[in-house]
Amino acid sequence: MSTHEVIVYSSNGCSYCDQVKTFLKEKEIEFEERNASNNKEYLDQLKEKKIFATPATFIDGKLVLGFQEKKLNKLLELT
């Protein structure tokens, strides 16, 4: 069980978003998904942070753009 706060900003049809979510599920890491395609509020949150792409994963407030397995492992202390 994860002790980290994990938020995944995703969008519809995004293969890298699917990779991030699959990775987290396989590692049994709980996360909140915020789909920017389905909810304008989530899209606005990304724009406020000057982020214009998904997936944007925040682990304890630290950003991981795209699917970067090594960085995800490091921030989740899985290495």
mmCIF file of the N, C-alpha and C atoms, coordinates in Angstrom:
data_MODEL
# 
_entry.id   MODEL 
# 
loop_
_atom_site.group_PDB 
_atom_site.id 
_atom_site.type_symbol 
_atom_site.label_atom_id 
_atom_site.label_alt_id 
_atom_site.label_comp_id 
_atom_site.label_asym_id 
_atom_site.label_entity_id 
_atom_site.label_seq_id 
_atom_site.pdbx_PDB_ins_code 
_atom_site.Cartn_x 
_atom_site.Cartn_y 
_atom_site.Cartn_z 
_atom_site.occupancy 
_atom_site.B_iso_or_equiv 
_atom_site.pdbx_formal_charge 
_atom_site.auth_seq_id 
_atom_site.auth_comp_id 
_atom_site.auth_asym_id 
_atom_site.auth_atom_id 
_atom_site.pdbx_PDB_model_num 
ATOM 1   N N  . MET A 1 1  ? 0.835   -1.192 0.000   1.00 0.00 ? 1  MET A N  1 
ATOM 2   C CA . MET A 1 1  ? 0.000   0.000  0.000   1.00 0.00 ? 1  MET A CA 1 
ATOM 3   C C  . MET A 1 1  ? 0.877   1.251  0.000   1.00 0.00 ? 1  MET A C  1 
ATOM 4   N N  . SER A 1 2  ? 0.507   2.197  -0.826  1.00 0.00 ? 2  SER A N  1 
ATOM 5   C CA . SER A 1 2  ? 1.316   3.395  -1.024  1.00 0.00 ? 2  SER A CA 1 
ATOM 6   C C  . SER A 1 2  ? 1.108   4.409  0.097   1.00 0.00 ? 2  SER A C  1 
ATOM 7   N N  . THR A 1 3  ? 2.199   5.027  0.494   1.00 0.00 ? 3  THR A N  1 
ATOM 8   C CA . THR A 1 3  ? 2.120   6.130  1.447   1.00 0.00 ? 3  THR A CA 1 
ATOM 9   C C  . THR A 1 3  ? 2.332   7.448  0.718   1.00 0.00 ? 3  THR A C  1 
ATOM 10  N N  . HIS A 1 4  ? 2.349   7.379  -0.605  1.00 0.00 ? 4  HIS A N  1 
ATOM 11  C CA . HIS A 1 4  ? 2.574   8.563  -1.432  1.00 0.00 ? 4  HIS A CA 1 
ATOM 12  C C  . HIS A 1 4  ? 1.248   9.093  -1.961  1.00 0.00 ? 4  HIS A C  1 
ATOM 13  N N  . GLU A 1 5  ? 1.191   10.417 -2.128  1.00 0.00 ? 5  GLU A N  1 
ATOM 14  C CA . GLU A 1 5  ? 0.043   11.019 -2.806  1.00 0.00 ? 5  GLU A CA 1 
ATOM 15  C C  . GLU A 1 5  ? 0.350   11.006 -4.298  1.00 0.00 ? 5  GLU A C  1 
ATOM 16  N N  . VAL A 1 6  ? -0.464  10.285 -5.067  1.00 0.00 ? 6  VAL A N  1 
ATOM 17  C CA . VAL A 1 6  ? -0.233  10.147 -6.506  1.00 0.00 ? 6  VAL A CA 1 
ATOM 18  C C  . VAL A 1 6  ? -1.476  10.618 -7.257  1.00 0.00 ? 6  VAL A C  1 
ATOM 19  N N  . ILE A 1 7  ? -1.269  11.588 -8.144  1.00 0.00 ? 7  ILE A N  1 
ATOM 20  C CA . ILE A 1 7  ? -2.342  12.121 -8.983  1.00 0.00 ? 7  ILE A CA 1 
ATOM 21  C C  . ILE A 1 7  ? -1.899  12.006 -10.435 1.00 0.00 ? 7  ILE A C  1 
ATOM 22  N N  . VAL A 1 8  ? -2.733  11.372 -11.255 1.00 0.00 ? 8  VAL A N  1 
ATOM 23  C CA . VAL A 1 8  ? -2.425  11.203 -12.675 1.00 0.00 ? 8  VAL A CA 1 
ATOM 24  C C  . VAL A 1 8  ? -3.417  12.016 -13.488 1.00 0.00 ? 8  VAL A C  1 
ATOM 25  N N  . TYR A 1 9  ? -2.912  13.030 -14.186 1.00 0.00 ? 9  TYR A N  1 
ATOM 26  C CA . TYR A 1 9  ? -3.733  13.765 -15.141 1.00 0.00 ? 9  TYR A CA 1 
ATOM 27  C C  . TYR A 1 9  ? -3.630  13.021 -16.458 1.00 0.00 ? 9  TYR A C  1 
ATOM 28  N N  . SER A 1 10 ? -4.776  12.604 -16.979 1.00 0.00 ? 10 SER A N  1 
ATOM 29  C CA . SER A 1 10 ? -4.798  11.800 -18.196 1.00 0.00 ? 10 SER A CA 1 
ATOM 30  C C  . SER A 1 10 ? -5.735  12.441 -19.212 1.00 0.00 ? 10 SER A C  1 
ATOM 31  N N  . SER A 1 11 ? -5.768  11.832 -20.409 1.00 0.00 ? 11 SER A N  1 
ATOM 32  C CA . SER A 1 11 ? -6.725  12.254 -21.430 1.00 0.00 ? 11 SER A CA 1 
ATOM 33  C C  . SER A 1 11 ? -7.145  11.024 -22.229 1.00 0.00 ? 11 SER A C  1 
ATOM 34  N N  . ASN A 1 12 ? -8.264  11.141 -22.895 1.00 0.00 ? 12 ASN A N  1 
ATOM 35  C CA . ASN A 1 12 ? -8.808  10.024 -23.660 1.00 0.00 ? 12 ASN A CA 1 
ATOM 36  C C  . ASN A 1 12 ? -7.898  9.686  -24.842 1.00 0.00 ? 12 ASN A C  1 
ATOM 37  N N  . GLY A 1 13 ? -7.698  8.393  -25.085 1.00 0.00 ? 13 GLY A N  1 
ATOM 38  C CA . GLY A 1 13 ? -6.913  7.953  -26.226 1.00 0.00 ? 13 GLY A CA 1 
ATOM 39  C C  . GLY A 1 13 ? -5.414  8.124  -26.070 1.00 0.00 ? 13 GLY A C  1 
ATOM 40  N N  . CYS A 1 14 ? -4.959  8.345  -24.867 1.00 0.00 ? 14 CYS A N  1 
ATOM 41  C CA . CYS A 1 14 ? -3.540  8.598  -24.592 1.00 0.00 ? 14 CYS A CA 1 
ATOM 42  C C  . CYS A 1 14 ? -2.860  7.294  -24.165 1.00 0.00 ? 14 CYS A C  1 
ATOM 43  N N  . SER A 1 15 ? -2.019  6.738  -25.043 1.00 0.00 ? 15 SER A N  1 
ATOM 44  C CA . SER A 1 15 ? -1.392  5.449  -24.726 1.00 0.00 ? 15 SER A CA 1 
ATOM 45  C C  . SER A 1 15 ? -0.405  5.561  -23.567 1.00 0.00 ? 15 SER A C  1 
ATOM 46  N N  . TYR A 1 16 ? 0.299   6.684  -23.459 1.00 0.00 ? 16 TYR A N  1 
ATOM 47  C CA . TYR A 1 16 ? 1.230   6.852  -22.334 1.00 0.00 ? 16 TYR A CA 1 
ATOM 48  C C  . TYR A 1 16 ? 0.470   6.958  -21.008 1.00 0.00 ? 16 TYR A C  1 
ATOM 49  N N  . CYS A 1 17 ? -0.714  7.556  -21.047 1.00 0.00 ? 17 CYS A N  1 
ATOM 50  C CA . CYS A 1 17 ? -1.562  7.618  -19.848 1.00 0.00 ? 17 CYS A CA 1 
ATOM 51  C C  . CYS A 1 17 ? -1.910  6.202  -19.402 1.00 0.00 ? 17 CYS A C  1 
ATOM 52  N N  . ASP A 1 18 ? -2.280  5.368  -20.380 1.00 0.00 ? 18 ASP A N  1 
ATOM 53  C CA . ASP A 1 18 ? -2.612  3.976  -20.069 1.00 0.00 ? 18 ASP A CA 1 
ATOM 54  C C  . ASP A 1 18 ? -1.413  3.240  -19.485 1.00 0.00 ? 18 ASP A C  1 
ATOM 55  N N  . GLN A 1 19 ? -0.212  3.523  -20.004 1.00 0.00 ? 19 GLN A N  1 
ATOM 56  C CA . GLN A 1 19 ? 0.996   2.878  -19.481 1.00 0.00 ? 19 GLN A CA 1 
ATOM 57  C C  . GLN A 1 19 ? 1.249   3.276  -18.036 1.00 0.00 ? 19 GLN A C  1 
ATOM 58  N N  . VAL A 1 20 ? 1.077   4.558  -17.719 1.00 0.00 ? 20 VAL A N  1 
ATOM 59  C CA . VAL A 1 20 ? 1.289   5.025  -16.341 1.00 0.00 ? 20 VAL A CA 1 
ATOM 60  C C  . VAL A 1 20 ? 0.283   4.349  -15.408 1.00 0.00 ? 20 VAL A C  1 
ATOM 61  N N  . LYS A 1 21 ? -0.987  4.330  -15.798 1.00 0.00 ? 21 LYS A N  1 
ATOM 62  C CA . LYS A 1 21 ? -2.020  3.738  -14.941 1.00 0.00 ? 21 LYS A CA 1 
ATOM 63  C C  . LYS A 1 21 ? -1.797  2.238  -14.757 1.00 0.00 ? 21 LYS A C  1 
ATOM 64  N N  . THR A 1 22 ? -1.421  1.549  -15.823 1.00 0.00 ? 22 THR A N  1 
ATOM 65  C CA . THR A 1 22 ? -1.136  0.105  -15.728 1.00 0.00 ? 22 THR A CA 1 
ATOM 66  C C  . THR A 1 22 ? 0.047   -0.140 -14.805 1.00 0.00 ? 22 THR A C  1 
ATOM 67  N N  . PHE A 1 23 ? 1.101   0.657  -14.945 1.00 0.00 ? 23 PHE A N  1 
ATOM 68  C CA . PHE A 1 23 ? 2.281   0.541  -14.087 1.00 0.00 ? 23 PHE A CA 1 
ATOM 69  C C  . PHE A 1 23 ? 1.898   0.682  -12.618 1.00 0.00 ? 23 PHE A C  1 
ATOM 70  N N  . LEU A 1 24 ? 1.123   1.719  -12.306 1.00 0.00 ? 24 LEU A N  1 
ATOM 71  C CA . LEU A 1 24 ? 0.737   1.973  -10.920 1.00 0.00 ? 24 LEU A CA 1 
ATOM 72  C C  . LEU A 1 24 ? -0.136  0.844  -10.373 1.00 0.00 ? 24 LEU A C  1 
ATOM 73  N N  . LYS A 1 25 ? -1.055  0.355  -11.187 1.00 0.00 ? 25 LYS A N  1 
ATOM 74  C CA . LYS A 1 25 ? -1.925  -0.746 -10.754 1.00 0.00 ? 25 LYS A CA 1 
ATOM 75  C C  . LYS A 1 25 ? -1.116  -2.006 -10.499 1.00 0.00 ? 25 LYS A C  1 
ATOM 76  N N  . GLU A 1 26 ? -0.158  -2.311 -11.383 1.00 0.00 ? 26 GLU A N  1 
ATOM 77  C CA . GLU A 1 26 ? 0.683   -3.504 -11.209 1.00 0.00 ? 26 GLU A CA 1 
ATOM 78  C C  . GLU A 1 26 ? 1.519   -3.426 -9.941  1.00 0.00 ? 26 GLU A C  1 
ATOM 79  N N  . LYS A 1 27 ? 1.946   -2.213 -9.590  1.00 0.00 ? 27 LYS A N  1 
ATOM 80  C CA . LYS A 1 27 ? 2.751   -2.006 -8.378  1.00 0.00 ? 27 LYS A CA 1 
ATOM 81  C C  . LYS A 1 27 ? 1.870   -1.818 -7.136  1.00 0.00 ? 27 LYS A C  1 
ATOM 82  N N  . GLU A 1 28 ? 0.547   -1.898 -7.343  1.00 0.00 ? 28 GLU A N  1 
ATOM 83  C CA . GLU A 1 28 ? -0.438  -1.727 -6.270  1.00 0.00 ? 28 GLU A CA 1 
ATOM 84  C C  . GLU A 1 28 ? -0.299  -0.364 -5.572  1.00 0.00 ? 28 GLU A C  1 
ATOM 85  N N  . ILE A 1 29 ? -0.086  0.660  -6.403  1.00 0.00 ? 29 ILE A N  1 
ATOM 86  C CA . ILE A 1 29 ? 0.005   2.032  -5.910  1.00 0.00 ? 29 ILE A CA 1 
ATOM 87  C C  . ILE A 1 29 ? -1.350  2.698  -6.111  1.00 0.00 ? 29 ILE A C  1 
ATOM 88  N N  . GLU A 1 30 ? -1.925  3.196  -5.043  1.00 0.00 ? 30 GLU A N  1 
ATOM 89  C CA . GLU A 1 30 ? -3.198  3.909  -5.146  1.00 0.00 ? 30 GLU A CA 1 
ATOM 90  C C  . GLU A 1 30 ? -2.942  5.275  -5.777  1.00 0.00 ? 30 GLU A C  1 
ATOM 91  N N  . PHE A 1 31 ? -3.855  5.677  -6.677  1.00 0.00 ? 31 PHE A N  1 
ATOM 92  C CA . PHE A 1 31 ? -3.713  6.978  -7.315  1.00 0.00 ? 31 PHE A CA 1 
ATOM 93  C C  . PHE A 1 31 ? -5.076  7.556  -7.640  1.00 0.00 ? 31 PHE A C  1 
ATOM 94  N N  . GLU A 1 32 ? -5.091  8.866  -7.767  1.00 0.00 ? 32 GLU A N  1 
ATOM 95  C CA . GLU A 1 32 ? -6.297  9.572  -8.207  1.00 0.00 ? 32 GLU A CA 1 
ATOM 96  C C  . GLU A 1 32 ? -6.105  9.929  -9.663  1.00 0.00 ? 32 GLU A C  1 
ATOM 97  N N  . GLU A 1 33 ? -7.065  9.548  -10.501 1.00 0.00 ? 33 GLU A N  1 
ATOM 98  C CA . GLU A 1 33 ? -6.995  9.921  -11.907 1.00 0.00 ? 33 GLU A CA 1 
ATOM 99  C C  . GLU A 1 33 ? -7.847  11.154 -12.142 1.00 0.00 ? 33 GLU A C  1 
ATOM 100 N N  . ARG A 1 34 ? -7.266  12.117 -12.857 1.00 0.00 ? 34 ARG A N  1 
ATOM 101 C CA . ARG A 1 34 ? -7.989  13.323 -13.236 1.00 0.00 ? 34 ARG A CA 1 
ATOM 102 C C  . ARG A 1 34 ? -7.942  13.423 -14.760 1.00 0.00 ? 34 ARG A C  1 
ATOM 103 N N  . ASN A 1 35 ? -9.052  13.058 -15.404 1.00 0.00 ? 35 ASN A N  1 
ATOM 104 C CA . ASN A 1 35 ? -9.106  13.026 -16.855 1.00 0.00 ? 35 ASN A CA 1 
ATOM 105 C C  . ASN A 1 35 ? -9.424  14.423 -17.389 1.00 0.00 ? 35 ASN A C  1 
ATOM 106 N N  . ALA A 1 36 ? -8.443  15.018 -18.058 1.00 0.00 ? 36 ALA A N  1 
ATOM 107 C CA . ALA A 1 36 ? -8.582  16.382 -18.564 1.00 0.00 ? 36 ALA A CA 1 
ATOM 108 C C  . ALA A 1 36 ? -9.483  16.451 -19.793 1.00 0.00 ? 36 ALA A C  1 
ATOM 109 N N  . SER A 1 37 ? -9.711  15.313 -20.450 1.00 0.00 ? 37 SER A N  1 
ATOM 110 C CA . SER A 1 37 ? -10.625 15.303 -21.599 1.00 0.00 ? 37 SER A CA 1 
ATOM 111 C C  . SER A 1 37 ? -12.070 15.391 -21.137 1.00 0.00 ? 37 SER A C  1 
ATOM 112 N N  . ASN A 1 38 ? -12.356 14.795 -20.002 1.00 0.00 ? 38 ASN A N  1 
ATOM 113 C CA . ASN A 1 38 ? -13.732 14.717 -19.513 1.00 0.00 ? 38 ASN A CA 1 
ATOM 114 C C  . ASN A 1 38 ? -14.102 15.821 -18.538 1.00 0.00 ? 38 ASN A C  1 
ATOM 115 N N  . ASN A 1 39 ? -13.110 16.540 -18.004 1.00 0.00 ? 39 ASN A N  1 
ATOM 116 C CA . ASN A 1 39 ? -13.388 17.526 -16.969 1.00 0.00 ? 39 ASN A CA 1 
ATOM 117 C C  . ASN A 1 39 ? -12.551 18.781 -17.221 1.00 0.00 ? 39 ASN A C  1 
ATOM 118 N N  . LYS A 1 40 ? -13.218 19.859 -17.623 1.00 0.00 ? 40 LYS A N  1 
ATOM 119 C CA . LYS A 1 40 ? -12.518 21.106 -17.940 1.00 0.00 ? 40 LYS A CA 1 
ATOM 120 C C  . LYS A 1 40 ? -11.740 21.647 -16.737 1.00 0.00 ? 40 LYS A C  1 
ATOM 121 N N  . GLU A 1 41 ? -12.243 21.413 -15.540 1.00 0.00 ? 41 GLU A N  1 
ATOM 122 C CA . GLU A 1 41 ? -11.554 21.889 -14.341 1.00 0.00 ? 41 GLU A CA 1 
ATOM 123 C C  . GLU A 1 41 ? -10.138 21.296 -14.256 1.00 0.00 ? 41 GLU A C  1 
ATOM 124 N N  . TYR A 1 42 ? -9.998  20.004 -14.591 1.00 0.00 ? 42 TYR A N  1 
ATOM 125 C CA . TYR A 1 42 ? -8.680  19.359 -14.551 1.00 0.00 ? 42 TYR A CA 1 
ATOM 126 C C  . TYR A 1 42 ? -7.771  19.917 -15.645 1.00 0.00 ? 42 TYR A C  1 
ATOM 127 N N  . LEU A 1 43 ? -8.348  20.194 -16.819 1.00 0.00 ? 43 LEU A N  1 
ATOM 128 C CA . LEU A 1 43 ? -7.568  20.811 -17.893 1.00 0.00 ? 43 LEU A CA 1 
ATOM 129 C C  . LEU A 1 43 ? -7.074  22.191 -17.457 1.00 0.00 ? 43 LEU A C  1 
ATOM 130 N N  . ASP A 1 44 ? -7.943  22.959 -16.812 1.00 0.00 ? 44 ASP A N  1 
ATOM 131 C CA . ASP A 1 44 ? -7.561  24.282 -16.316 1.00 0.00 ? 44 ASP A CA 1 
ATOM 132 C C  . ASP A 1 44 ? -6.459  24.190 -15.267 1.00 0.00 ? 44 ASP A C  1 
ATOM 133 N N  . GLN A 1 45 ? -6.520  23.159 -14.402 1.00 0.00 ? 45 GLN A N  1 
ATOM 134 C CA . GLN A 1 45 ? -5.470  22.975 -13.390 1.00 0.00 ? 45 GLN A CA 1 
ATOM 135 C C  . GLN A 1 45 ? -4.114  22.760 -14.060 1.00 0.00 ? 45 GLN A C  1 
ATOM 136 N N  . LEU A 1 46 ? -4.093  21.978 -15.130 1.00 0.00 ? 46 LEU A N  1 
ATOM 137 C CA . LEU A 1 46 ? -2.839  21.750 -15.854 1.00 0.00 ? 46 LEU A CA 1 
ATOM 138 C C  . LEU A 1 46 ? -2.350  23.046 -16.495 1.00 0.00 ? 46 LEU A C  1 
ATOM 139 N N  . LYS A 1 47 ? -3.245  23.766 -17.136 1.00 0.00 ? 47 LYS A N  1 
ATOM 140 C CA . LYS A 1 47 ? -2.863  25.020 -17.794 1.00 0.00 ? 47 LYS A CA 1 
ATOM 141 C C  . LYS A 1 47 ? -2.285  26.023 -16.794 1.00 0.00 ? 47 LYS A C  1 
ATOM 142 N N  . GLU A 1 48 ? -2.859  26.071 -15.589 1.00 0.00 ? 48 GLU A N  1 
ATOM 143 C CA . GLU A 1 48 ? -2.347  26.972 -14.552 1.00 0.00 ? 48 GLU A CA 1 
ATOM 144 C C  . GLU A 1 48 ? -0.905  26.642 -14.192 1.00 0.00 ? 48 GLU A C  1 
ATOM 145 N N  . LYS A 1 49 ? -0.552  25.367 -14.306 1.00 0.00 ? 49 LYS A N  1 
ATOM 146 C CA . LYS A 1 49 ? 0.812   24.919 -13.990 1.00 0.00 ? 49 LYS A CA 1 
ATOM 147 C C  . LYS A 1 49 ? 1.711   24.954 -15.226 1.00 0.00 ? 49 LYS A C  1 
ATOM 148 N N  . LYS A 1 50 ? 1.184   25.508 -16.338 1.00 0.00 ? 50 LYS A N  1 
ATOM 149 C CA . LYS A 1 50 ? 1.912   25.589 -17.611 1.00 0.00 ? 50 LYS A CA 1 
ATOM 150 C C  . LYS A 1 50 ? 2.241   24.204 -18.161 1.00 0.00 ? 50 LYS A C  1 
ATOM 151 N N  . ILE A 1 51 ? 1.329   23.259 -17.962 1.00 0.00 ? 51 ILE A N  1 
ATOM 152 C CA . ILE A 1 51 ? 1.479   21.904 -18.484 1.00 0.00 ? 51 ILE A CA 1 
ATOM 153 C C  . ILE A 1 51 ? 0.440   21.723 -19.582 1.00 0.00 ? 51 ILE A C  1 
ATOM 154 N N  . PHE A 1 52 ? 0.907   21.312 -20.760 1.00 0.00 ? 52 PHE A N  1 
ATOM 155 C CA . PHE A 1 52 ? 0.017   21.215 -21.910 1.00 0.00 ? 52 PHE A CA 1 
ATOM 156 C C  . PHE A 1 52 ? 0.024   19.821 -22.525 1.00 0.00 ? 52 PHE A C  1 
ATOM 157 N N  . ALA A 1 53 ? 0.414   18.821 -21.733 1.00 0.00 ? 53 ALA A N  1 
ATOM 158 C CA . ALA A 1 53 ? 0.451   17.451 -22.233 1.00 0.00 ? 53 ALA A CA 1 
ATOM 159 C C  . ALA A 1 53 ? 0.091   16.486 -21.114 1.00 0.00 ? 53 ALA A C  1 
ATOM 160 N N  . THR A 1 54 ? -0.380  15.308 -21.516 1.00 0.00 ? 54 THR A N  1 
ATOM 161 C CA . THR A 1 54 ? -0.649  14.246 -20.559 1.00 0.00 ? 54 THR A CA 1 
ATOM 162 C C  . THR A 1 54 ? 0.113   13.014 -21.026 1.00 0.00 ? 54 THR A C  1 
ATOM 163 N N  . PRO A 1 55 ? 0.427   12.095 -20.149 1.00 0.00 ? 55 PRO A N  1 
ATOM 164 C CA . PRO A 1 55 ? 0.107   12.121 -18.727 1.00 0.00 ? 55 PRO A CA 1 
ATOM 165 C C  . PRO A 1 55 ? 1.035   13.056 -17.954 1.00 0.00 ? 55 PRO A C  1 
ATOM 166 N N  . ALA A 1 56 ? 0.458   13.669 -16.951 1.00 0.00 ? 56 ALA A N  1 
ATOM 167 C CA . ALA A 1 56 ? 1.211   14.470 -15.990 1.00 0.00 ? 56 ALA A CA 1 
ATOM 168 C C  . ALA A 1 56 ? 0.933   13.841 -14.630 1.00 0.00 ? 56 ALA A C  1 
ATOM 169 N N  . THR A 1 57 ? 1.936   13.168 -14.098 1.00 0.00 ? 57 THR A N  1 
ATOM 170 C CA . THR A 1 57 ? 1.776   12.455 -12.837 1.00 0.00 ? 57 THR A CA 1 
ATOM 171 C C  . THR A 1 57 ? 2.482   13.220 -11.736 1.00 0.00 ? 57 THR A C  1 
ATOM 172 N N  . PHE A 1 58 ? 1.760   13.476 -10.661 1.00 0.00 ? 58 PHE A N  1 
ATOM 173 C CA . PHE A 1 58 ? 2.345   14.143 -9.499  1.00 0.00 ? 58 PHE A CA 1 
ATOM 174 C C  . PHE A 1 58 ? 2.476   13.128 -8.375  1.00 0.00 ? 58 PHE A C  1 
ATOM 175 N N  . ILE A 1 59 ? 3.704   12.949 -7.907  1.00 0.00 ? 59 ILE A N  1 
ATOM 176 C CA . ILE A 1 59 ? 3.980   12.061 -6.780  1.00 0.00 ? 59 ILE A CA 1 
ATOM 177 C C  . ILE A 1 59 ? 4.512   12.934 -5.658  1.00 0.00 ? 59 ILE A C  1 
ATOM 178 N N  . ASP A 1 60 ? 3.713   13.069 -4.610  1.00 0.00 ? 60 ASP A N  1 
ATOM 179 C CA . ASP A 1 60 ? 4.058   13.963 -3.498  1.00 0.00 ? 60 ASP A CA 1 
ATOM 180 C C  . ASP A 1 60 ? 4.444   15.352 -4.014  1.00 0.00 ? 60 ASP A C  1 
ATOM 181 N N  . GLY A 1 61 ? 3.710   15.813 -5.028  1.00 0.00 ? 61 GLY A N  1 
ATOM 182 C CA . GLY A 1 61 ? 3.923   17.150 -5.573  1.00 0.00 ? 61 GLY A CA 1 
ATOM 183 C C  . GLY A 1 61 ? 5.002   17.253 -6.630  1.00 0.00 ? 61 GLY A C  1 
ATOM 184 N N  . LYS A 1 62 ? 5.733   16.173 -6.889  1.00 0.00 ? 62 LYS A N  1 
ATOM 185 C CA . LYS A 1 62 ? 6.795   16.196 -7.903  1.00 0.00 ? 62 LYS A CA 1 
ATOM 186 C C  . LYS A 1 62 ? 6.242   15.669 -9.223  1.00 0.00 ? 62 LYS A C  1 
ATOM 187 N N  . LEU A 1 63 ? 6.543   16.389 -10.303 1.00 0.00 ? 63 LEU A N  1 
ATOM 188 C CA . LEU A 1 63 ? 5.971   16.108 -11.618 1.00 0.00 ? 63 LEU A CA 1 
ATOM 189 C C  . LEU A 1 63 ? 6.782   15.085 -12.401 1.00 0.00 ? 63 LEU A C  1 
ATOM 190 N N  . VAL A 1 64 ? 6.066   14.145 -13.014 1.00 0.00 ? 64 VAL A N  1 
ATOM 191 C CA . VAL A 1 64 ? 6.642   13.225 -13.995 1.00 0.00 ? 64 VAL A CA 1 
ATOM 192 C C  . VAL A 1 64 ? 5.794   13.371 -15.260 1.00 0.00 ? 64 VAL A C  1 
ATOM 193 N N  . LEU A 1 65 ? 6.404   13.852 -16.339 1.00 0.00 ? 65 LEU A N  1 
ATOM 194 C CA . LEU A 1 65 ? 5.682   13.987 -17.604 1.00 0.00 ? 65 LEU A CA 1 
ATOM 195 C C  . LEU A 1 65 ? 5.897   12.736 -18.436 1.00 0.00 ? 65 LEU A C  1 
ATOM 196 N N  . GLY A 1 66 ? 4.845   12.266 -19.082 1.00 0.00 ? 66 GLY A N  1 
ATOM 197 C CA . GLY A 1 66 ? 4.950   11.069 -19.905 1.00 0.00 ? 66 GLY A CA 1 
ATOM 198 C C  . GLY A 1 66 ? 5.087   9.824  -19.045 1.00 0.00 ? 66 GLY A C  1 
ATOM 199 N N  . PHE A 1 67 ? 5.538   8.743  -19.675 1.00 0.00 ? 67 PHE A N  1 
ATOM 200 C CA . PHE A 1 67 ? 5.773   7.491  -18.953 1.00 0.00 ? 67 PHE A CA 1 
ATOM 201 C C  . PHE A 1 67 ? 7.272   7.304  -18.802 1.00 0.00 ? 67 PHE A C  1 
ATOM 202 N N  . GLN A 1 68 ? 7.778   7.604  -17.607 1.00 0.00 ? 68 GLN A N  1 
ATOM 203 C CA . GLN A 1 68 ? 9.197   7.478  -17.294 1.00 0.00 ? 68 GLN A CA 1 
ATOM 204 C C  . GLN A 1 68 ? 9.330   6.489  -16.132 1.00 0.00 ? 68 GLN A C  1 
ATOM 205 N N  . GLU A 1 69 ? 9.486   5.223  -16.487 1.00 0.00 ? 69 GLU A N  1 
ATOM 206 C CA . GLU A 1 69 ? 9.468   4.159  -15.485 1.00 0.00 ? 69 GLU A CA 1 
ATOM 207 C C  . GLU A 1 69 ? 10.524  4.352  -14.401 1.00 0.00 ? 69 GLU A C  1 
ATOM 208 N N  . LYS A 1 70 ? 11.748  4.728  -14.795 1.00 0.00 ? 70 LYS A N  1 
ATOM 209 C CA . LYS A 1 70 ? 12.822  4.905  -13.798 1.00 0.00 ? 70 LYS A CA 1 
ATOM 210 C C  . LYS A 1 70 ? 12.485  6.016  -12.807 1.00 0.00 ? 70 LYS A C  1 
ATOM 211 N N  . LYS A 1 71 ? 11.959  7.112  -13.318 1.00 0.00 ? 71 LYS A N  1 
ATOM 212 C CA . LYS A 1 71 ? 11.612  8.243  -12.444 1.00 0.00 ? 71 LYS A CA 1 
ATOM 213 C C  . LYS A 1 71 ? 10.443  7.883  -11.530 1.00 0.00 ? 71 LYS A C  1 
ATOM 214 N N  . LEU A 1 72 ? 9.452   7.167  -12.071 1.00 0.00 ? 72 LEU A N  1 
ATOM 215 C CA . LEU A 1 72 ? 8.323   6.728  -11.255 1.00 0.00 ? 72 LEU A CA 1 
ATOM 216 C C  . LEU A 1 72 ? 8.812   5.810  -10.129 1.00 0.00 ? 72 LEU A C  1 
ATOM 217 N N  . ASN A 1 73 ? 9.673   4.850  -10.475 1.00 0.00 ? 73 ASN A N  1 
ATOM 218 C CA . ASN A 1 73 ? 10.229  3.946  -9.465  1.00 0.00 ? 73 ASN A CA 1 
ATOM 219 C C  . ASN A 1 73 ? 10.972  4.701  -8.375  1.00 0.00 ? 73 ASN A C  1 
ATOM 220 N N  . LYS A 1 74 ? 11.769  5.683  -8.789  1.00 0.00 ? 74 LYS A N  1 
ATOM 221 C CA . LYS A 1 74 ? 12.575  6.454  -7.829  1.00 0.00 ? 74 LYS A CA 1 
ATOM 222 C C  . LYS A 1 74 ? 11.668  7.237  -6.864  1.00 0.00 ? 74 LYS A C  1 
ATOM 223 N N  . LEU A 1 75 ? 10.711  7.970  -7.428  1.00 0.00 ? 75 LEU A N  1 
ATOM 224 C CA . LEU A 1 75 ? 9.848   8.806  -6.592  1.00 0.00 ? 75 LEU A CA 1 
ATOM 225 C C  . LEU A 1 75 ? 8.938   7.976  -5.692  1.00 0.00 ? 75 LEU A C  1 
ATOM 226 N N  . LEU A 1 76 ? 8.605   6.772  -6.143  1.00 0.00 ? 76 LEU A N  1 
ATOM 227 C CA . LEU A 1 76 ? 7.752   5.881  -5.339  1.00 0.00 ? 76 LEU A CA 1 
ATOM 228 C C  . LEU A 1 76 ? 8.579   4.970  -4.438  1.00 0.00 ? 76 LEU A C  1 
ATOM 229 N N  . GLU A 1 77 ? 9.894   5.167  -4.491  1.00 0.00 ? 77 GLU A N  1 
ATOM 230 C CA . GLU A 1 77 ? 10.827  4.388  -3.657  1.00 0.00 ? 77 GLU A CA 1 
ATOM 231 C C  . GLU A 1 77 ? 10.681  2.879  -3.906  1.00 0.00 ? 77 GLU A C  1 
ATOM 232 N N  . LEU A 1 78 ? 10.599  2.522  -5.205  1.00 0.00 ? 78 LEU A N  1 
ATOM 233 C CA . LEU A 1 78 ? 10.441  1.130  -5.584  1.00 0.00 ? 78 LEU A CA 1 
ATOM 234 C C  . LEU A 1 78 ? 11.763  0.498  -6.047  1.00 0.00 ? 78 LEU A C  1 
ATOM 235 N N  . THR A 1 79 ? 12.826  1.284  -6.111  1.00 0.00 ? 79 THR A N  1 
ATOM 236 C CA . THR A 1 79 ? 14.105  0.766  -6.607  1.00 0.00 ? 79 THR A CA 1 
ATOM 237 C C  . THR A 1 79 ? 14.949  0.197  -5.489  1.00 0.00 ? 79 THR A C  1 
# 
